[in-house]
Amino acid sequence: MGLYLLDYGAGNVQSLANSINSLGHSFTWISSAEDFKKATSLIFPGVGAFESAIKGLESKGLLEPLREYVLSGRPYFGICIGMQVLFESSSEAPSVKGLGVVPSPITPFDSTDKAVPHIGWNAVDLVQSNDPENIKPSEYYYFVHSFCAKYDPQGYAEAAKCAYTTTQYGKELFISSVRKANVLGTQFHPEKSGAAGLAFLDAWLRKPESAHASAPEEAVASSSTLPAIITPSPIHRLTKRIIACMDVRANDAGDLVVTKGDQYDVREKAETAETGGAVRNLGKPVALAEQYYAAGADELCLLNITSFRHSPLRDQPMLAVVRAAAERVFVPLTIGGGIKDSVDPDGTKRPALEVAGTYFRAGADKVSIGSEAVIAVEKMLANGGKGDGTSAIETIAKAYGRQAVVVSVDPRRAFVDPATYEGPYKTELVHGKPGSKDEGKAWWYQCTISGGRENRPLSAVQLVQGAAALGAGEILLNSIDRDGSGLGFDLDLVSLVKNAVSIPVVASSGAGSVEHFTEVFTKTNVEAALAAGIFHRGEVRIQDVKSRLRESNVIVRV
């Protein structure tokens, strides 16, 4: 079987390669236009912006050979951007034309009733009368995108006839997969959809190529058949996500370990005043990643908490950890630490875009930006609320799409006199609830950088709104006050930030029991919750968290 994978330079293509290898299949990368003639099956994966994809293909001389391949009738499987390029155009880049295989545009989600990007595990519903690809509507698949093909039988009937499955997000129905003759495309990522996604991918790979190249005509609606009219359900089925986070740093012997501390102090208590305690070792990062994947974590996060001391691209041990983890876990992987403009010891400048690209190509799906985001937003506000296009958020979002950029926020409470305060954060003040230990107090949430070691004159609300304006697709919301406390998530902070932006928010810091996860999901509209130490120490199990959430009628992936 001459299976080829197409890589135009997008992020996370290595994830698909890892999945195919794990399933026991072999493939060859497309390296030139001539390779299209050798391919008997082709997969085009990747997360990325529509314009970057089309222009990337054009610059490499691959766009027209791709078009010829698709029209040749040989099997084609497009994933995420590989599906979107099959459409006529995208409002993400109106002047750029797609392949036009599916006669419909790609348009943005409506963010009035939901967070955008659409990030997480959602369900699919079959539209076509039979299911030759063995997709499982009872399973959940992983999505991460801001633009979609709307399912519109009246406005775009021919495109609706190509719909293989639809998915609902908010009140909108979109085409989550297409099937037309030799072409299959999925908006979701089978390579990041755990066992269900791997089974779907494996089934496609194991079928005879002739079955894909000459799809039965009855499987695709004929021009005289009207596409199905589907009424959106009252509630969509996007799940709440449980994320396991691993803070990774070198111990005194130089080995990378997963650690966790109280208020960012990751060393054990010193035995004597003269000797420093060892770095707290809670396990090896790759082994723990495998453990959490097996336990049902919806995403994994690896934060390199010492990366600011080194050139990120010379941090080969951390890159090796990312590669190894991506080969063993098949859910999304976020990498943080050192995603910024930097300079190597020899003076070589390394822009943040290059650093992010290196981690994407090692197997990461998203990158997390912390202190650099604070500096970028401060600069934006000083520039009249406009970005200059040079920040890490802007450059990475432009190349890979905003869904690939997470901004990590580290705020702490800044107390003020509620009776006299007339400062710039008056509208953001949180007041202590009657009967609580904070009764009579008021505070705003002040941003910090460098792991909480430096306060900045910027509020959490200003930061998240500025980050979203610059192009961030998700907020990872920490709380210095709650970190390591086991008192539960700071619901006041979570609600404040969630109401301030229309992009997804991940609640972090403070979880100490399964009830805390139920509390944050039932009392706020947050999309995901993250924990670290309680998972590492075995105090709370991911399986138990999800069981309790199901008992509370919170939709989660089993």
PLY file of the C-alpha trace (Angstrom):
ply
format ascii 1.0
element vertex 558
property float x
property float y
property float z
element edge 557
property int vertex1
property int vertex2
end_header
0.00 0.00 0.00
1.52 3.32 -1.07
0.30 5.45 1.82
1.70 8.99 1.84
1.28 11.80 4.38
1.19 15.42 3.26
2.92 18.00 5.43
2.86 21.62 4.26
4.57 22.85 7.46
1.63 22.90 9.88
1.69 21.99 13.54
1.08 18.56 15.08
1.43 16.41 11.94
3.73 14.21 14.01
0.72 13.21 16.10
-0.84 11.44 13.12
2.46 9.83 12.21
2.72 8.48 15.76
-0.82 7.11 15.60
-0.22 5.35 12.29
3.00 3.83 13.59
1.28 2.66 16.78
-1.37 0.90 14.68
1.31 -1.00 12.77
1.00 0.76 9.42
3.79 2.27 7.34
3.81 5.47 5.30
6.03 7.88 3.39
6.09 11.66 3.66
5.32 13.70 0.55
8.60 15.45 -0.18
8.01 16.70 -3.72
5.30 17.07 -6.35
6.49 13.82 -7.95
5.50 11.87 -4.83
1.80 12.43 -5.58
2.18 10.16 -8.61
3.57 7.38 -6.39
0.83 7.64 -3.76
-2.02 5.15 -3.86
-3.53 6.60 -0.66
-3.02 10.06 0.83
-3.69 11.60 4.24
-3.51 15.37 4.79
-3.51 16.19 8.54
-2.82 19.26 10.62
-4.04 22.16 12.69
-3.46 25.46 10.99
-4.88 28.60 9.45
-6.57 28.28 6.04
-4.35 30.90 4.41
-1.16 29.33 5.81
-2.22 25.95 4.49
-3.04 27.06 0.94
-0.08 29.40 0.61
2.21 26.83 2.21
1.17 24.30 -0.40
1.58 26.85 -3.19
5.04 27.88 -2.05
6.19 24.27 -2.12
4.60 23.60 -5.49
2.19 21.09 -3.96
-1.25 22.71 -4.39
-1.92 21.74 -8.00
-0.48 18.22 -7.59
-2.80 17.84 -4.58
-5.77 18.96 -6.65
-4.84 16.50 -9.41
-4.49 13.70 -6.88
-7.93 14.31 -5.37
-9.55 14.44 -8.80
-7.78 11.22 -9.85
-10.13 9.09 -7.74
-7.42 7.70 -5.46
-8.22 7.56 -1.71
-7.87 10.85 0.16
-8.35 11.42 3.90
-8.19 15.02 5.14
-8.06 15.87 8.85
-9.01 19.31 10.24
-7.28 21.74 7.85
-6.97 18.78 5.47
-10.77 18.69 5.34
-11.25 22.46 5.19
-9.04 22.89 2.10
-11.56 20.70 0.22
-14.08 23.56 0.42
-14.34 26.54 -1.89
-13.10 29.22 0.47
-12.81 30.35 4.08
-13.83 33.65 5.64
-10.61 33.29 7.66
-8.86 34.36 4.42
-11.48 35.55 1.87
-8.98 36.14 -0.93
-7.61 32.59 -0.78
-9.39 29.82 -2.69
-9.66 26.21 -1.59
-9.84 23.12 -3.80
-13.59 23.48 -4.35
-14.32 19.75 -4.06
-17.16 20.61 -1.67
-19.22 23.58 -2.95
-19.47 25.57 0.27
-17.47 28.14 2.27
-15.85 27.71 5.67
-17.22 30.31 8.10
-16.64 31.26 11.76
-18.72 29.98 14.64
-21.23 32.35 16.20
-19.77 33.23 19.62
-22.91 34.82 21.08
-24.02 31.62 22.85
-20.76 29.73 23.32
-17.01 29.97 23.57
-14.99 30.01 20.37
-12.77 28.19 19.41
-14.69 24.94 19.69
-12.25 22.94 21.81
-12.94 19.56 23.31
-14.71 16.24 22.92
-18.01 16.28 21.09
-20.38 13.74 19.53
-21.14 13.09 15.86
-24.41 12.10 14.18
-24.62 10.17 10.94
-26.27 11.91 8.00
-25.64 9.46 5.18
-27.82 6.36 5.11
-25.01 3.86 5.61
-21.79 3.87 7.59
-18.96 2.37 5.53
-16.30 4.05 7.65
-17.59 2.55 10.91
-17.80 5.81 12.80
-19.31 5.50 16.26
-22.00 8.07 17.19
-21.88 6.70 20.73
-18.25 7.82 21.08
-16.71 11.26 21.55
-14.11 12.74 19.20
-11.70 15.61 19.75
-12.23 18.97 18.01
-10.14 22.14 18.05
-11.19 24.83 15.53
-12.63 28.33 15.16
-14.05 27.98 11.65
-16.39 25.32 10.31
-18.59 24.23 7.41
-22.16 24.98 8.48
-24.72 22.28 7.78
-27.18 24.26 5.66
-29.38 22.10 3.40
-31.22 25.13 2.08
-28.35 27.54 1.52
-25.71 24.98 0.50
-27.61 21.86 -0.51
-24.79 20.29 -2.55
-22.38 20.64 0.37
-24.96 19.18 2.76
-25.22 16.14 0.48
-21.51 15.52 1.05
-21.95 15.58 4.84
-21.11 12.22 6.38
-21.71 13.35 9.96
-22.83 16.52 11.69
-22.02 17.87 15.13
-23.84 20.43 17.23
-22.06 23.20 19.13
-24.28 25.69 20.88
-27.29 26.01 18.58
-25.21 25.55 15.42
-24.94 22.40 13.35
-21.76 21.96 11.36
-20.37 19.29 9.08
-17.98 17.25 11.21
-17.03 14.89 8.37
-17.54 14.68 4.62
-17.61 11.68 2.32
-17.77 12.03 -1.44
-16.54 9.36 -3.83
-12.84 8.84 -3.02
-12.73 11.68 -0.48
-13.12 11.43 3.29
-12.56 14.40 5.57
-12.98 14.90 9.31
-13.07 18.15 11.25
-12.25 16.17 14.39
-8.84 14.64 15.05
-8.95 10.83 15.13
-5.27 10.76 16.12
-6.14 12.74 19.26
-9.46 11.03 20.02
-8.13 8.19 22.14
-9.22 4.61 21.49
-12.29 5.65 19.46
-10.22 7.78 17.11
-7.52 5.16 16.68
-10.16 2.54 15.84
-11.69 4.86 13.23
-8.28 5.57 11.68
-7.27 1.91 11.74
-10.50 0.86 10.01
-9.81 3.28 7.14
-6.22 2.11 6.81
-7.10 -1.59 6.83
-9.72 -1.42 4.11
-8.65 -2.25 0.55
-7.75 0.90 -1.32
-10.32 -0.03 -3.94
-13.06 0.39 -1.33
-12.07 4.03 -0.85
-11.27 4.80 -4.46
-14.61 3.54 -5.76
-17.06 4.40 -3.02
-20.56 3.03 -3.76
-22.70 5.67 -5.46
-25.58 4.99 -3.10
-23.42 6.05 -0.18
-23.30 9.60 -1.49
-26.56 11.46 -2.00
-27.37 11.89 -5.68
-28.15 15.30 -7.12
-31.87 14.55 -7.03
-31.89 13.65 -3.33
-32.54 16.41 -0.84
-30.21 16.49 2.18
-31.72 15.80 5.56
-33.18 18.66 7.60
-31.84 18.38 11.14
-33.21 20.34 14.08
-30.60 21.28 16.71
-31.08 19.71 20.14
-31.77 21.93 23.17
-28.32 21.09 24.56
-25.16 20.22 22.67
-22.98 17.30 23.76
-19.60 18.96 24.15
-18.06 17.40 27.25
-16.37 19.10 30.15
-12.65 18.33 30.07
-10.44 17.00 32.86
-6.79 17.92 32.30
-3.78 16.44 34.08
-0.88 18.87 34.37
2.76 18.02 34.97
5.27 20.64 36.09
8.59 19.41 34.70
12.01 20.55 35.81
15.53 19.20 36.20
16.52 17.87 39.59
19.98 18.40 41.03
21.29 15.43 39.06
20.05 16.93 35.80
17.19 14.47 35.27
13.77 15.77 34.29
11.11 14.95 36.87
7.51 15.90 37.54
7.37 18.10 40.61
4.86 20.15 42.54
5.27 22.58 45.37
3.47 24.86 47.76
3.31 28.39 46.36
5.82 27.44 43.64
8.47 26.13 46.06
9.28 22.72 44.60
12.01 21.63 47.01
11.60 19.36 49.98
12.19 20.95 53.36
15.91 21.09 54.10
17.20 18.72 56.76
19.45 21.44 58.13
19.67 25.17 57.68
22.93 24.72 55.75
21.64 22.20 53.18
18.97 22.82 50.60
16.21 20.28 50.12
16.07 18.15 46.98
13.68 18.91 44.17
10.41 17.12 44.95
10.15 14.11 42.62
6.63 12.87 41.91
7.51 10.72 38.93
8.89 10.66 35.41
6.95 12.82 32.96
6.46 10.25 30.18
5.43 7.48 32.57
2.92 9.77 34.30
1.57 10.94 30.94
0.89 7.33 29.96
-0.76 6.70 33.32
-3.11 9.66 32.99
-3.97 8.79 29.40
-4.94 5.28 30.51
-6.98 6.76 33.37
-9.10 8.83 30.98
-7.55 12.30 31.07
-9.04 14.39 28.26
-5.87 16.40 27.77
-2.35 16.52 29.17
-0.25 19.56 29.92
3.55 19.59 30.30
4.95 22.81 31.76
8.71 23.26 31.67
9.11 25.38 34.79
12.86 25.95 34.39
12.87 26.76 30.69
13.48 30.46 31.32
17.05 29.57 32.33
17.97 28.02 29.00
17.50 28.44 25.29
14.28 26.50 24.56
15.58 25.04 21.32
18.70 23.78 23.07
16.61 22.15 25.76
16.88 18.76 24.11
15.81 16.71 27.17
12.44 18.51 27.25
11.99 18.07 23.51
12.75 14.38 23.98
10.08 14.18 26.68
7.54 15.75 24.32
8.44 13.34 21.51
8.24 10.31 23.77
4.95 11.39 25.35
3.41 12.06 21.93
4.32 8.53 20.83
2.44 7.00 23.77
-0.60 9.17 24.43
-3.33 9.92 21.91
-5.10 12.86 23.48
-4.12 16.54 23.08
-0.81 17.65 24.54
-0.11 21.25 25.59
3.47 22.41 26.16
4.40 25.49 28.17
7.59 27.19 29.29
9.99 29.16 27.15
7.57 29.87 24.29
9.02 33.30 23.63
11.59 35.18 21.61
15.01 34.11 22.85
18.70 34.19 22.03
20.99 31.18 22.02
24.32 31.38 23.88
26.05 31.91 20.52
23.88 34.93 19.78
21.44 33.24 17.40
17.99 34.80 17.70
15.09 32.38 18.07
11.64 33.91 17.53
8.73 32.49 19.51
7.19 31.19 16.28
10.24 29.01 15.66
10.20 27.73 19.24
6.49 26.87 19.02
6.98 25.20 15.64
9.71 23.00 17.05
7.43 21.78 19.84
4.53 21.27 17.44
6.71 19.13 15.25
7.85 17.16 18.28
4.22 16.23 18.96
2.63 19.11 20.86
-0.87 20.24 19.86
-1.00 23.56 21.71
1.54 25.87 23.32
1.06 27.80 26.54
2.41 31.34 26.93
2.73 32.89 30.39
4.83 35.90 31.32
5.34 36.91 27.70
1.58 37.32 27.33
1.52 39.84 30.19
4.27 41.89 28.56
2.51 41.71 25.18
-0.81 42.93 26.59
0.88 45.76 28.51
2.53 46.80 25.24
-0.79 46.56 23.40
-2.57 48.76 25.95
0.22 51.32 25.74
-0.28 51.29 21.95
-3.92 52.30 22.15
-5.25 48.77 22.37
-3.64 47.54 19.16
-1.12 44.77 18.70
1.86 45.34 16.42
1.91 41.78 15.07
5.21 40.85 16.70
4.14 39.19 19.94
4.33 35.44 20.43
0.53 35.25 20.63
0.06 37.06 17.31
2.76 35.31 15.30
1.84 31.80 16.43
-1.91 32.35 16.03
-1.41 33.71 12.52
0.60 30.69 11.42
-1.20 27.89 13.28
-4.60 29.32 14.17
-5.69 30.80 17.50
-6.78 27.37 18.74
-3.08 26.45 19.05
-2.35 29.27 21.54
-3.09 29.03 25.26
-2.37 31.93 27.62
-1.52 30.94 31.18
-2.61 33.52 33.76
-1.11 33.72 37.28
-3.10 36.29 39.30
-3.23 36.92 43.04
-5.66 38.88 45.16
-4.84 42.57 45.68
-6.87 43.80 48.66
-8.29 47.33 48.84
-10.54 49.25 51.18
-14.06 48.61 49.83
-15.35 51.85 51.33
-12.81 54.20 49.76
-11.34 52.48 46.70
-11.82 54.52 43.50
-9.03 53.00 41.45
-9.02 51.67 37.88
-10.24 48.21 38.90
-13.35 49.32 40.75
-15.68 47.51 38.34
-13.67 44.29 38.81
-13.76 44.25 42.61
-14.81 41.04 44.31
-16.38 41.34 47.77
-16.13 38.70 50.48
-19.35 36.82 51.05
-21.26 37.30 54.31
-20.24 34.72 56.89
-16.97 33.88 55.16
-13.51 34.69 56.48
-13.33 37.36 53.78
-16.51 39.16 54.87
-15.98 42.90 54.70
-12.96 42.62 52.39
-12.64 43.51 48.72
-9.99 42.75 46.14
-9.09 42.71 42.47
-6.95 40.09 40.80
-3.47 41.32 39.94
-1.34 39.64 37.27
2.13 38.34 37.99
5.05 37.08 35.92
8.04 34.78 36.50
6.03 32.15 38.34
4.36 34.64 40.67
7.56 36.31 41.77
6.79 39.73 40.26
3.52 41.68 40.39
2.46 43.74 37.38
0.06 46.73 37.17
-2.41 44.71 35.12
-5.59 42.95 36.17
-6.58 39.41 35.23
-9.53 40.80 33.27
-7.29 43.17 31.31
-4.90 40.34 30.56
-7.44 37.80 29.31
-9.31 40.35 27.22
-6.06 41.62 25.74
-4.79 38.10 25.08
-8.03 37.22 23.29
-7.75 40.37 21.18
-4.19 39.44 20.20
-5.28 35.97 19.09
-5.19 33.58 22.04
-7.65 30.70 21.73
-7.82 29.52 25.34
-7.09 30.73 28.88
-5.40 28.56 31.49
-6.49 30.31 34.70
-4.30 29.67 37.74
-4.62 31.18 41.22
-1.55 31.91 43.29
-3.72 32.25 46.39
-5.25 28.78 45.94
-2.27 26.89 44.52
-1.59 23.80 46.63
-4.26 24.74 49.16
-6.76 21.96 48.48
-9.55 24.45 49.27
-11.15 24.24 45.83
-11.03 26.40 42.75
-11.39 30.15 43.22
-14.94 30.39 41.89
-14.97 34.19 42.10
-11.91 34.38 39.88
-13.19 31.74 37.47
-16.57 33.46 37.07
-14.95 36.89 36.65
-12.65 35.70 33.86
-15.21 33.47 32.19
-17.63 36.40 31.94
-14.90 38.65 30.52
-14.00 36.62 27.41
-15.68 34.49 24.77
-12.84 31.98 24.41
-12.64 28.73 26.44
-11.31 28.88 29.99
-9.53 26.13 31.94
-9.85 26.43 35.73
-6.71 25.56 37.69
-5.28 25.70 41.23
-6.86 24.61 44.49
-8.61 21.31 43.72
-8.44 18.95 46.68
-11.39 16.59 46.18
-13.74 15.24 43.52
-16.42 17.60 44.84
-14.32 20.59 43.83
-14.57 19.56 40.18
-18.34 19.20 40.44
-18.50 22.60 42.10
-16.52 24.46 39.43
-18.56 22.93 36.59
-21.98 23.42 38.17
-21.35 26.92 39.57
-19.47 28.41 36.60
-19.57 27.96 32.82
-15.92 26.99 32.58
-15.06 24.46 29.84
-12.32 22.49 31.60
-10.63 21.93 34.94
-6.99 21.10 35.56
-5.18 19.54 38.48
-1.67 18.35 39.20
-0.52 17.44 42.72
-3.67 15.61 43.82
-3.39 13.37 40.76
0.36 12.83 41.19
0.02 11.86 44.84
-2.99 9.62 44.22
-5.24 11.66 46.50
-7.86 11.96 43.75
-8.29 9.70 40.73
-9.44 10.92 37.32
-11.88 8.00 37.11
-13.51 9.06 40.38
-13.77 12.68 39.23
-15.62 11.63 36.10
-17.91 9.26 37.98
-18.94 12.03 40.36
-19.46 14.45 37.49
-21.75 11.99 35.70
-23.75 11.58 38.91
-24.16 15.36 38.89
-25.39 15.32 35.26
-22.22 16.94 33.95
-21.36 15.60 30.49
-17.92 13.97 30.43
-16.13 11.52 28.19
-16.03 7.98 29.53
0 1
1 2
2 3
3 4
4 5
5 6
6 7
7 8
8 9
9 10
10 11
11 12
12 13
13 14
14 15
15 16
16 17
17 18
18 19
19 20
20 21
21 22
22 23
23 24
24 25
25 26
26 27
27 28
28 29
29 30
30 31
31 32
32 33
33 34
34 35
35 36
36 37
37 38
38 39
39 40
40 41
41 42
42 43
43 44
44 45
45 46
46 47
47 48
48 49
49 50
50 51
51 52
52 53
53 54
54 55
55 56
56 57
57 58
58 59
59 60
60 61
61 62
62 63
63 64
64 65
65 66
66 67
67 68
68 69
69 70
70 71
71 72
72 73
73 74
74 75
75 76
76 77
77 78
78 79
79 80
80 81
81 82
82 83
83 84
84 85
85 86
86 87
87 88
88 89
89 90
90 91
91 92
92 93
93 94
94 95
95 96
96 97
97 98
98 99
99 100
100 101
101 102
102 103
103 104
104 105
105 106
106 107
107 108
108 109
109 110
110 111
111 112
112 113
113 114
114 115
115 116
116 117
117 118
118 119
119 120
120 121
121 122
122 123
123 124
124 125
125 126
126 127
127 128
128 129
129 130
130 131
131 132
132 133
133 134
134 135
135 136
136 137
137 138
138 139
139 140
140 141
141 142
142 143
143 144
144 145
145 146
146 147
147 148
148 149
149 150
150 151
151 152
152 153
153 154
154 155
155 156
156 157
157 158
158 159
159 160
160 161
161 162
162 163
163 164
164 165
165 166
166 167
167 168
168 169
169 170
170 171
171 172
172 173
173 174
174 175
175 176
176 177
177 178
178 179
179 180
180 181
181 182
182 183
183 184
184 185
185 186
186 187
187 188
188 189
189 190
190 191
191 192
192 193
193 194
194 195
195 196
196 197
197 198
198 199
199 200
200 201
201 202
202 203
203 204
204 205
205 206
206 207
207 208
208 209
209 210
210 211
211 212
212 213
213 214
214 215
215 216
216 217
217 218
218 219
219 220
220 221
221 222
222 223
223 224
224 225
225 226
226 227
227 228
228 229
229 230
230 231
231 232
232 233
233 234
234 235
235 236
236 237
237 238
238 239
239 240
240 241
241 242
242 243
243 244
244 245
245 246
246 247
247 248
248 249
249 250
250 251
251 252
252 253
253 254
254 255
255 256
256 257
257 258
258 259
259 260
260 261
261 262
262 263
263 264
264 265
265 266
266 267
267 268
268 269
269 270
270 271
271 272
272 273
273 274
274 275
275 276
276 277
277 278
278 279
279 280
280 281
281 282
282 283
283 284
284 285
285 286
286 287
287 288
288 289
289 290
290 291
291 292
292 293
293 294
294 295
295 296
296 297
297 298
298 299
299 300
300 301
301 302
302 303
303 304
304 305
305 306
306 307
307 308
308 309
309 310
310 311
311 312
312 313
313 314
314 315
315 316
316 317
317 318
318 319
319 320
320 321
321 322
322 323
323 324
324 325
325 326
326 327
327 328
328 329
329 330
330 331
331 332
332 333
333 334
334 335
335 336
336 337
337 338
338 339
339 340
340 341
341 342
342 343
343 344
344 345
345 346
346 347
347 348
348 349
349 350
350 351
351 352
352 353
353 354
354 355
355 356
356 357
357 358
358 359
359 360
360 361
361 362
362 363
363 364
364 365
365 366
366 367
367 368
368 369
369 370
370 371
371 372
372 373
373 374
374 375
375 376
376 377
377 378
378 379
379 380
380 381
381 382
382 383
383 384
384 385
385 386
386 387
387 388
388 389
389 390
390 391
391 392
392 393
393 394
394 395
395 396
396 397
397 398
398 399
399 400
400 401
401 402
402 403
403 404
404 405
405 406
406 407
407 408
408 409
409 410
410 411
411 412
412 413
413 414
414 415
415 416
416 417
417 418
418 419
419 420
420 421
421 422
422 423
423 424
424 425
425 426
426 427
427 428
428 429
429 430
430 431
431 432
432 433
433 434
434 435
435 436
436 437
437 438
438 439
439 440
440 441
441 442
442 443
443 444
444 445
445 446
446 447
447 448
448 449
449 450
450 451
451 452
452 453
453 454
454 455
455 456
456 457
457 458
458 459
459 460
460 461
461 462
462 463
463 464
464 465
465 466
466 467
467 468
468 469
469 470
470 471
471 472
472 473
473 474
474 475
475 476
476 477
477 478
478 479
479 480
480 481
481 482
482 483
483 484
484 485
485 486
486 487
487 488
488 489
489 490
490 491
491 492
492 493
493 494
494 495
495 496
496 497
497 498
498 499
499 500
500 501
501 502
502 503
503 504
504 505
505 506
506 507
507 508
508 509
509 510
510 511
511 512
512 513
513 514
514 515
515 516
516 517
517 518
518 519
519 520
520 521
521 522
522 523
523 524
524 525
525 526
526 527
527 528
528 529
529 530
530 531
531 532
532 533
533 534
534 535
535 536
536 537
537 538
538 539
539 540
540 541
541 542
542 543
543 544
544 545
545 546
546 547
547 548
548 549
549 550
550 551
551 552
552 553
553 554
554 555
555 556
556 557
